[in-house]
Amino acid sequence: MRSINLRMIIAGILLIILGVGFYAVMLSAAPNSTDPTALMQTVGSVSGVAMGISLVLIVIGLIGKKV
């Protein structure tokens, strides 16, 4: 029997929220940039990596550990 790791699931959910929040904040700040396209490409990459890591955390948390 395996038990889920709730801490990893919560950390993954928080990381998703932070990634979306960072993207939204930078989306509103992009028009003030000298190169908004490059800025949003970088922000999208960073947010994508954060979401990927969060999904891995959630999956590992759901798999859990042996009791």
MODELLER restraints for C-alpha pairs under 7 A, 6 or more apart:
rsr = mdl.restraints
at = mdl.atoms
rsr.add(forms.Gaussian(group=physical.xy_distance, feature=features.Distance(at['CA:1:A'], at['CA:66:A']), mean=6.20, stdev=0.5))
rsr.add(forms.Gaussian(group=physical.xy_distance, feature=features.Distance(at['CA:1:A'], at['CA:67:A']), mean=6.26, stdev=0.5))
rsr.add(forms.Gaussian(group=physical.xy_distance, feature=features.Distance(at['CA:2:A'], at['CA:64:A']), mean=5.76, stdev=0.5))
rsr.add(forms.Gaussian(group=physical.xy_distance, feature=features.Distance(at['CA:2:A'], at['CA:65:A']), mean=5.31, stdev=0.5))
rsr.add(forms.Gaussian(group=physical.xy_distance, feature=features.Distance(at['CA:2:A'], at['CA:66:A']), mean=4.63, stdev=0.5))
rsr.add(forms.Gaussian(group=physical.xy_distance, feature=features.Distance(at['CA:2:A'], at['CA:67:A']), mean=5.75, stdev=0.5))
rsr.add(forms.Gaussian(group=physical.xy_distance, feature=features.Distance(at['CA:3:A'], at['CA:64:A']), mean=5.16, stdev=0.5))
rsr.add(forms.Gaussian(group=physical.xy_distance, feature=features.Distance(at['CA:3:A'], at['CA:65:A']), mean=5.69, stdev=0.5))
rsr.add(forms.Gaussian(group=physical.xy_distance, feature=features.Distance(at['CA:3:A'], at['CA:66:A']), mean=6.57, stdev=0.5))
rsr.add(forms.Gaussian(group=physical.xy_distance, feature=features.Distance(at['CA:3:A'], at['CA:67:A']), mean=6.48, stdev=0.5))
rsr.add(forms.Gaussian(group=physical.xy_distance, feature=features.Distance(at['CA:4:A'], at['CA:61:A']), mean=5.67, stdev=0.5))
rsr.add(forms.Gaussian(group=physical.xy_distance, feature=features.Distance(at['CA:4:A'], at['CA:62:A']), mean=5.09, stdev=0.5))
rsr.add(forms.Gaussian(group=physical.xy_distance, feature=features.Distance(at['CA:4:A'], at['CA:63:A']), mean=6.19, stdev=0.5))
rsr.add(forms.Gaussian(group=physical.xy_distance, feature=features.Distance(at['CA:4:A'], at['CA:64:A']), mean=4.09, stdev=0.5))
rsr.add(forms.Gaussian(group=physical.xy_distance, feature=features.Distance(at['CA:4:A'], at['CA:65:A']), mean=6.72, stdev=0.5))
rsr.add(forms.Gaussian(group=physical.xy_distance, feature=features.Distance(at['CA:5:A'], at['CA:61:A']), mean=4.57, stdev=0.5))
rsr.add(forms.Gaussian(group=physical.xy_distance, feature=features.Distance(at['CA:5:A'], at['CA:62:A']), mean=6.50, stdev=0.5))
rsr.add(forms.Gaussian(group=physical.xy_distance, feature=features.Distance(at['CA:5:A'], at['CA:64:A']), mean=5.23, stdev=0.5))
rsr.add(forms.Gaussian(group=physical.xy_distance, feature=features.Distance(at['CA:6:A'], at['CA:61:A']), mean=6.39, stdev=0.5))
rsr.add(forms.Gaussian(group=physical.xy_distance, feature=features.Distance(at['CA:8:A'], at['CA:57:A']), mean=5.67, stdev=0.5))
rsr.add(forms.Gaussian(group=physical.xy_distance, feature=features.Distance(at['CA:8:A'], at['CA:58:A']), mean=6.20, stdev=0.5))
rsr.add(forms.Gaussian(group=physical.xy_distance, feature=features.Distance(at['CA:8:A'], at['CA:61:A']), mean=5.06, stdev=0.5))
rsr.add(forms.Gaussian(group=physical.xy_distance, feature=features.Distance(at['CA:9:A'], at['CA:57:A']), mean=6.33, stdev=0.5))
rsr.add(forms.Gaussian(group=physical.xy_distance, feature=features.Distance(at['CA:9:A'], at['CA:58:A']), mean=4.55, stdev=0.5))
rsr.add(forms.Gaussian(group=physical.xy_distance, feature=features.Distance(at['CA:9:A'], at['CA:61:A']), mean=5.28, stdev=0.5))
rsr.add(forms.Gaussian(group=physical.xy_distance, feature=features.Distance(at['CA:12:A'], at['CA:54:A']), mean=4.11, stdev=0.5))
rsr.add(forms.Gaussian(group=physical.xy_distance, feature=features.Distance(at['CA:12:A'], at['CA:55:A']), mean=6.40, stdev=0.5))
rsr.add(forms.Gaussian(group=physical.xy_distance, feature=features.Distance(at['CA:12:A'], at['CA:57:A']), mean=5.32, stdev=0.5))
rsr.add(forms.Gaussian(group=physical.xy_distance, feature=features.Distance(at['CA:12:A'], at['CA:58:A']), mean=5.38, stdev=0.5))
rsr.add(forms.Gaussian(group=physical.xy_distance, feature=features.Distance(at['CA:13:A'], at['CA:54:A']), mean=6.74, stdev=0.5))
rsr.add(forms.Gaussian(group=physical.xy_distance, feature=features.Distance(at['CA:15:A'], at['CA:50:A']), mean=6.56, stdev=0.5))
rsr.add(forms.Gaussian(group=physical.xy_distance, feature=features.Distance(at['CA:15:A'], at['CA:51:A']), mean=6.92, stdev=0.5))
rsr.add(forms.Gaussian(group=physical.xy_distance, feature=features.Distance(at['CA:15:A'], at['CA:54:A']), mean=5.72, stdev=0.5))
rsr.add(forms.Gaussian(group=physical.xy_distance, feature=features.Distance(at['CA:16:A'], at['CA:50:A']), mean=6.96, stdev=0.5))
rsr.add(forms.Gaussian(group=physical.xy_distance, feature=features.Distance(at['CA:16:A'], at['CA:51:A']), mean=5.45, stdev=0.5))
rsr.add(forms.Gaussian(group=physical.xy_distance, feature=features.Distance(at['CA:16:A'], at['CA:54:A']), mean=6.13, stdev=0.5))
rsr.add(forms.Gaussian(group=physical.xy_distance, feature=features.Distance(at['CA:19:A'], at['CA:47:A']), mean=4.93, stdev=0.5))
rsr.add(forms.Gaussian(group=physical.xy_distance, feature=features.Distance(at['CA:19:A'], at['CA:50:A']), mean=5.97, stdev=0.5))
rsr.add(forms.Gaussian(group=physical.xy_distance, feature=features.Distance(at['CA:19:A'], at['CA:51:A']), mean=6.52, stdev=0.5))
rsr.add(forms.Gaussian(group=physical.xy_distance, feature=features.Distance(at['CA:20:A'], at['CA:47:A']), mean=6.99, stdev=0.5))
rsr.add(forms.Gaussian(group=physical.xy_distance, feature=features.Distance(at['CA:23:A'], at['CA:43:A']), mean=6.41, stdev=0.5))
rsr.add(forms.Gaussian(group=physical.xy_distance, feature=features.Distance(at['CA:23:A'], at['CA:44:A']), mean=6.97, stdev=0.5))
rsr.add(forms.Gaussian(group=physical.xy_distance, feature=features.Distance(at['CA:23:A'], at['CA:47:A']), mean=6.52, stdev=0.5))
rsr.add(forms.Gaussian(group=physical.xy_distance, feature=features.Distance(at['CA:30:A'], at['CA:36:A']), mean=5.11, stdev=0.5))
rsr.add(forms.Gaussian(group=physical.xy_distance, feature=features.Distance(at['CA:30:A'], at['CA:39:A']), mean=6.88, stdev=0.5))
